Amino acid sequence: MAVPKYNEMFPSIIRCLSDGQAHPLVDLRNQVISDFGLTDEDVQELLPSGTSLLSNRIGWARTYLKRAGLIEQPARNAYLLSDEGRKAAKRPEKVTLKYLMQYESFRQFVGKDKVPDTSADAEDEDPVSPE
C-alpha cells in the first residue's frame, strides 16, 4: 500500500490518542503504519527534498488536528486529545477535512471557507499555504 494522504491519517492519530494519555510522535507513526499496513518500502519513501514522505504527511495531519483544536501538545514531542478531540474519538472515522471545517480556528488557518485540496495533484510538502 502507498503512504496515505495526510487527511486519511486523522482517524489513526485520533485512535492512538484516545486512551487519554500523552503520546510521543513515534506512537502516532506506529499507529499509522499499523492501521494502513505500510511496508518497509512505504515507510522509507522520500520526497524530492529528501525528507520522509510518511513523516511529512504525519506532520501535516498533526498540524491540521492541532489547528482545529482536536489535539494538544502539552510538552515537546507529547500529544494528547483535547476536549473536542475526545468527542471526535467516539467516531474517529468521521474526522475528515470537512469535519475540521466546523472549527473557526481551522478555517482561519486554511484562510478560506472551503475544504483544502487533497487530490493527487496537490503538493505533498505544503498542502496549505497559510500566508
TISE-688419 format. One line per 2 residues: their letters; for each residue z, x, y of N, C-alpha, C, O. Coordinates in Angstrom, 3 decimals. Example, Ala and Ser with C-alpha at 12.3 -4.5 7.8 and 13.67 -1.06 7.14 Angstrom:
BEGIN
as	7.800/13.190/-5.690/7.800/12.300/-4.500/7.800/13.200/-3.300/8.465/14.236/-3.319 | 7.080/12.850/-2.250/7.140/13.670/-1.060/7.870/12.900/0.030/8.039/13.409/1.138
//
This chain:
BEGIN
ma	0.000/0.845/-1.189/0.000/0.000/0.000/0.000/0.879/1.237/0.595/1.957/1.241 | -0.651/0.430/2.259/-0.677/1.151/3.526/0.609/0.888/4.311/1.301/-0.103/4.079
vp	0.910/1.778/5.227/2.084/1.603/6.079/1.892/0.320/6.887/0.866/0.154/7.548 | 2.860/-0.582/6.841/2.718/-1.852/7.570/2.761/-1.638/9.082/3.268/-0.628/9.569
ky	2.221/-2.608/9.805/2.301/-2.596/11.267/3.760/-2.724/11.690/4.593/-3.229/10.937 | 4.055/-2.268/12.883/5.439/-2.285/13.378/6.040/-3.681/13.346/7.211/-3.838/13.002
ne	5.261/-4.698/13.700/5.790/-6.062/13.744/6.057/-6.624/12.349/6.862/-7.544/12.199 | 5.399/-6.088/11.338/5.645/-6.522/9.970/6.968/-5.971/9.434/7.472/-6.440/8.413
mf	7.522/-4.987/10.116/8.776/-4.351/9.707/10.016/-5.069/10.236/11.127/-4.784/9.788 | 9.846/-5.988/11.173/11.004/-6.670/11.768/11.940/-7.256/10.708/13.142/-6.997/10.762
ps	11.430/-8.039/9.742/12.344/-8.623/8.751/13.108/-7.573/7.939/14.285/-7.766/7.634 | 12.449/-6.469/7.588/13.117/-5.408/6.826/14.277/-4.818/7.602/15.356/-4.596/7.052
ii	14.054/-4.567/8.872/15.114/-3.982/9.703/16.269/-4.964/9.861/17.435/-4.580/9.779 | 15.942/-6.225/10.088/16.979/-7.251/10.207/17.785/-7.334/8.907/19.014/-7.402/8.938
rc	17.088/-7.330/7.766/17.780/-7.386/6.469/18.693/-6.179/6.274/19.819/-6.320/5.797 | 18.214/-5.003/6.639/19.008/-3.785/6.478/20.315/-3.877/7.255/21.353/-3.410/6.787
ls	20.266/-4.475/8.433/21.437/-4.544/9.307/22.285/-5.798/9.083/23.309/-5.976/9.742 | 21.876/-6.648/8.179/22.536/-7.954/8.022/23.936/-7.888/7.421/24.627/-8.905/7.365
dg	24.365/-6.712/6.971/25.720/-6.600/6.402/26.796/-6.429/7.474/27.982/-6.334/7.157 | 26.381/-6.390/8.741/27.341/-6.290/9.836/27.799/-4.878/10.152/28.580/-4.674/11.081
qa	27.327/-3.910/9.397/27.704/-2.514/9.614/26.652/-1.807/10.457/25.494/-2.221/10.496 | 27.064/-0.737/11.131/26.118/0.120/11.845/25.421/1.004/10.810/26.058/1.540/9.903
hp	24.120/1.145/10.959/23.328/1.943/10.027/22.533/3.003/10.774/22.066/2.766/11.888 | 22.379/4.186/10.153/21.518/5.213/10.747/20.047/4.876/10.512/19.710/4.033/9.680
lv	19.196/5.543/11.251/17.759/5.327/11.154/17.244/5.500/9.731/16.338/4.777/9.316 | 17.790/6.424/8.991/17.322/6.657/7.622/17.501/5.410/6.756/16.691/5.168/5.861
dl	18.536/4.619/7.001/18.714/3.372/6.246/17.603/2.374/6.565/17.095/1.701/5.669 | 17.228/2.279/7.836/16.130/1.386/8.219/14.842/1.833/7.527/14.091/1.022/6.984
rn	14.614/3.138/7.563/13.424/3.715/6.938/13.402/3.418/5.437/12.378/2.995/4.901 | 14.514/3.637/4.774/14.582/3.391/3.327/14.367/1.920/2.991/13.762/1.601/1.968
qv	14.857/1.018/3.846/14.658/-0.417/3.628/13.177/-0.768/3.727/12.656/-1.515/2.898 | 12.503/-0.233/4.733/11.069/-0.496/4.897/10.295/0.060/3.701/9.426/-0.618/3.155
is	10.605/1.283/3.298/9.927/1.896/2.152/10.109/1.033/0.911/9.152/0.783/0.179 | 11.321/0.584/0.677/11.616/-0.246/-0.490/10.934/-1.610/-0.406/10.290/-2.044/-1.361
df	11.074/-2.279/0.728/10.505/-3.622/0.869/8.988/-3.639/0.703/8.432/-4.592/0.157 | 8.321/-2.588/1.172/6.864/-2.569/1.132/6.313/-1.739/-0.024/5.097/-1.633/-0.188
gl	7.196/-1.154/-0.820/6.746/-0.358/-1.964/5.875/0.807/-1.549/4.868/1.090/-2.198 | 6.246/1.484/-0.484/5.429/2.580/0.029/5.496/3.788/-0.901/6.548/4.107/-1.455
td	4.368/4.440/-1.058/4.283/5.641/-1.884/4.605/6.872/-1.048/4.702/6.793/0.177 | 4.771/8.011/-1.717/4.995/9.276/-1.005/3.829/9.568/-0.062/4.024/10.078/1.041
ed	2.618/9.238/-0.507/1.437/9.449/0.338/1.506/8.580/1.590/1.169/9.037/2.683 | 1.942/7.329/1.435/2.094/6.443/2.587/3.105/7.033/3.567/2.859/7.081/4.772
vq	4.235/7.478/3.043/5.330/8.000/3.865/4.908/9.264/4.601/5.385/9.524/5.706 | 4.022/10.049/4.007/3.595/11.316/4.604/2.393/11.179/5.536/1.963/12.168/6.131
el	1.847/9.977/5.671/0.675/9.771/6.526/1.010/10.103/7.977/2.070/9.735/8.484 | 0.089/10.806/8.634/0.309/11.248/10.012/-0.673/10.587/10.969/-1.782/10.208/10.593
lp	-0.238/10.462/12.198/-1.110/10.036/13.285/-1.901/11.261/13.755/-1.531/12.387/13.425 | -2.972/11.066/14.512/-3.718/12.217/15.026/-2.840/13.202/15.820/-3.148/14.391/15.895
sg	-1.765/12.705/16.399/-0.858/13.566/17.164/-0.009/14.459/16.268/0.642/15.387/16.749 | -0.014/14.177/14.945/0.776/14.961/14.011/2.133/14.361/13.694/2.873/14.908/12.877
ts	2.473/13.245/14.328/3.748/12.591/14.038/3.587/11.625/12.866/2.482/11.176/12.562 | 4.680/11.323/12.232/4.674/10.421/11.082/4.310/9.004/11.512/4.916/8.455/12.432
ll	3.325/8.416/10.848/2.927/7.036/11.135/4.089/6.091/10.860/4.359/5.189/11.654 | 4.778/6.293/9.737/5.909/5.432/9.387/7.011/5.525/10.440/7.517/4.498/10.892
sn	7.381/6.713/10.829/8.433/6.882/11.845/8.028/6.272/13.178/8.846/5.661/13.865 | 6.765/6.441/13.537/6.277/5.872/14.784/6.391/4.351/14.778/6.863/3.750/15.743
ri	5.960/3.744/13.695/5.988/2.277/13.617/7.410/1.737/13.509/7.709/0.690/14.082 | 8.288/2.423/12.793/9.693/2.009/12.745/10.299/2.128/14.137/11.083/1.275/14.552
gw	9.940/3.175/14.849/10.433/3.355/16.215/10.028/2.212/17.127/10.841/1.719/17.909 | 8.767/1.784/17.031/8.320/0.661/17.851/8.996/-0.639/17.420/9.382/-1.447/18.266
ar	9.142/-0.844/16.121/9.820/-2.060/15.634/11.250/-2.099/16.163/11.717/-3.136/16.636 | 11.928/-0.987/16.082/13.308/-0.887/16.570/13.365/-1.143/18.076/14.255/-1.849/18.549
ty	12.435/-0.582/18.823/12.385/-0.791/20.266/12.173/-2.260/20.600/12.850/-2.800/21.475 | 11.245/-2.910/19.916/10.971/-4.318/20.182/12.190/-5.187/19.883/12.536/-6.073/20.664
lk	12.838/-4.927/18.745/14.025/-5.714/18.393/15.165/-5.469/19.376/15.924/-6.383/19.698 | 15.276/-4.256/19.839/16.321/-3.925/20.822/16.020/-4.594/22.164/16.924/-5.140/22.796
ra	14.779/-4.557/22.600/14.392/-5.177/23.878/14.561/-6.688/23.851/14.814/-7.304/24.886 | 14.423/-7.286/22.682/14.635/-8.732/22.548/16.119/-9.059/22.457/16.508/-10.220/22.585
gl	16.947/-8.043/22.237/18.380/-8.263/22.148/18.875/-8.593/20.747/19.987/-9.097/20.588 | 18.068/-8.317/19.733/18.476/-8.619/18.360/19.265/-7.481/17.722/20.090/-7.711/16.838
ie	19.012/-6.261/18.169/19.788/-5.136/17.650/20.396/-4.361/18.815/19.897/-4.382/19.940 | 21.482/-3.684/18.503/22.197/-2.857/19.472/22.283/-1.442/18.921/22.146/-1.210/17.720
qp	22.512/-0.512/19.823/22.683/0.880/19.435/24.012/1.361/20.013/24.047/1.913/21.113 | 25.116/1.151/19.272/26.439/1.480/19.798/26.700/2.977/19.918/27.588/3.399/20.660
ar	25.933/3.774/19.194/26.058/5.223/19.241/24.708/5.822/18.872/23.818/5.123/18.388 | 24.569/7.104/19.103/23.319/7.761/18.750/23.078/7.606/17.246/23.976/7.832/16.434
na	21.861/7.220/16.895/21.451/7.044/15.504/22.320/6.038/14.750/22.590/6.206/13.561 | 22.747/5.005/15.448/23.508/3.924/14.806/22.997/2.602/15.349/22.936/2.397/16.561
yl	22.630/1.706/14.441/22.054/0.427/14.824/22.785/-0.694/14.115/23.176/-0.563/12.955 | 22.967/-1.804/14.830/23.574/-2.981/14.224/23.039/-4.226/14.899/22.475/-4.168/15.991
ls	23.224/-5.352/14.229/22.745/-6.619/14.774/23.645/-7.096/15.902/24.865/-6.942/15.847 | 23.038/-7.668/16.911/23.767/-8.339/17.985/24.089/-9.759/17.510/23.739/-10.134/16.391
de	24.744/-10.535/18.346/24.995/-11.940/18.007/23.675/-12.670/17.741/23.566/-13.434/16.783 | 22.683/-12.433/18.587/21.367/-13.069/18.385/20.725/-12.572/17.098/20.079/-13.338/16.383
gr	20.903/-11.303/16.808/20.357/-10.739/15.581/20.978/-11.349/14.335/20.301/-11.553/13.327 | 22.269/-11.637/14.411/22.934/-12.278/13.263/22.371/-13.683/13.033/22.269/-14.135/11.892
ka	22.011/-14.364/14.109/21.365/-15.677/13.952/20.006/-15.513/13.261/19.651/-16.280/12.365 | 19.262/-14.501/13.697/17.937/-14.251/13.123/18.035/-13.830/11.664/17.111/-14.078/10.889
ak	19.145/-13.194/11.275/19.313/-12.700/9.906/19.404/-13.829/8.882/19.252/-13.599/7.682 | 19.652/-15.044/9.359/19.687/-16.180/8.431/18.311/-16.450/7.850/18.191/-16.953/6.733
rp	17.262/-16.112/8.615/15.870/-16.280/8.164/15.043/-15.120/8.706/14.205/-15.321/9.586 | 15.265/-13.904/8.193/14.597/-12.730/8.755/13.072/-12.791/8.703/12.399/-12.191/9.541
ek	12.532/-13.505/7.735/11.074/-13.600/7.630/10.454/-14.316/8.825/9.249/-14.211/9.049 | 11.257/-15.035/9.586/10.764/-15.752/10.769/10.697/-14.859/12.005/10.165/-15.271/13.036
vt	11.229/-13.644/11.910/11.241/-12.744/13.070/9.866/-12.090/13.196/9.513/-11.174/12.453 | 9.114/-12.594/14.156/7.757/-12.139/14.450/7.663/-11.841/15.935/8.624/-12.046/16.677
lk	6.512/-11.359/16.370/6.313/-11.151/17.806/6.457/-12.466/18.565/7.039/-12.508/19.649 | 5.928/-13.527/17.990/6.042/-14.839/18.629/7.513/-15.242/18.755/7.914/-15.796/19.779
yl	8.304/-14.974/17.744/9.744/-15.264/17.768/10.420/-14.487/18.905/11.247/-15.040/19.630 | 10.069/-13.213/19.059/10.685/-12.383/20.104/10.347/-12.872/21.508/11.098/-12.617/22.449
mq	9.229/-13.570/21.656/8.810/-14.049/22.975/9.758/-15.099/23.544/9.662/-15.422/24.727 | 10.665/-15.638/22.746/11.621/-16.605/23.278/12.671/-15.932/24.176/13.373/-16.611/24.925
ye	12.774/-14.615/24.100/13.785/-13.886/24.865/13.187/-13.327/26.158/12.204/-12.586/26.136 | 13.791/-13.692/27.263/13.326/-13.247/28.576/13.257/-11.729/28.658/12.306/-11.180/29.213
sf	14.257/-11.051/28.113/14.274/-9.585/28.174/13.057/-8.984/27.471/12.536/-7.957/27.905 | 12.610/-9.611/26.404/11.436/-9.127/25.692/10.165/-9.419/26.491/9.284/-8.567/26.601
rq	10.079/-10.621/27.043/8.901/-10.963/27.849/8.781/-10.025/29.037/7.674/-9.628/29.398 | 9.885/-9.669/29.644/9.849/-8.710/30.757/9.396/-7.339/30.273/8.636/-6.658/30.961
fv	9.855/-6.932/29.101/9.476/-5.642/28.537/7.969/-5.555/28.319/7.344/-4.563/28.694 | 7.386/-6.583/27.717/5.945/-6.541/27.464/5.139/-6.853/28.716/3.936/-6.597/28.767
gk	5.806/-7.406/29.726/5.155/-7.627/31.008/4.139/-8.734/31.031/3.246/-8.750/31.878 | 4.270/-9.665/30.103/3.327/-10.783/30.088/3.909/-11.922/29.281/4.941/-11.775/28.627
dk	3.245/-13.043/29.332/3.730/-14.224/28.626/2.929/-14.517/27.365/2.912/-15.649/26.882 | 2.263/-13.492/26.834/1.550/-13.702/25.573/1.994/-12.641/24.573/2.512/-11.592/24.958
vp	1.794/-12.912/23.322/2.207/-12.008/22.255/1.344/-10.748/22.305/0.129/-10.854/22.467 | 1.943/-9.548/22.172/1.172/-8.303/22.158/0.174/-8.262/21.004/0.384/-8.887/19.964
dt	-0.901/-7.527/21.197/-1.971/-7.399/20.211/-1.514/-6.534/19.038/-1.006/-5.432/19.242 | -1.690/-7.022/17.826/-1.360/-6.242/16.633/-2.577/-6.108/15.719/-2.437/-5.816/14.531
sa	-3.751/-6.320/16.267/-4.963/-6.217/15.458/-5.182/-4.770/15.031/-4.530/-3.855/15.535 | -6.093/-4.582/14.112/-6.392/-3.240/13.623/-6.913/-2.345/14.739/-6.814/-1.121/14.644
da	-7.464/-2.932/15.789/-7.987/-2.149/16.899/-6.908/-1.726/17.880/-7.159/-0.887/18.745 | -5.721/-2.285/17.763/-4.632/-1.933/18.688/-4.195/-0.511/18.408/-4.179/-0.075/17.257
ed	-3.843/0.206/19.448/-3.412/1.608/19.347/-2.040/1.695/18.716/-1.106/1.045/19.186 | -1.894/2.486/17.656/-0.619/2.634/16.952/0.444/3.337/17.776/1.611/2.947/17.735
ed	0.072/4.349/18.513/1.086/5.149/19.188/1.699/4.453/20.389/2.781/4.843/20.828 | 1.042/3.432/20.938/1.566/2.754/22.119/1.164/1.286/22.090/0.250/0.890/22.814
pv	1.832/0.458/21.260/1.420/-0.930/21.125/1.607/-1.757/22.392/0.992/-2.814/22.533 | 2.431/-1.300/23.297/2.644/-1.983/24.563/2.654/-0.943/25.653/3.271/0.112/25.502
sp	1.990/-1.222/26.730/2.052/-0.335/27.884/2.982/-0.966/28.905/2.544/-1.777/29.721 | 4.296/-0.597/28.870/5.271/-1.270/29.739/4.995/-1.066/31.227/5.415/-1.893/32.037
e	4.324/-0.022/31.604/4.079/0.221/33.029/2.632/-0.009/33.337/2.213/0.142/34.485
//
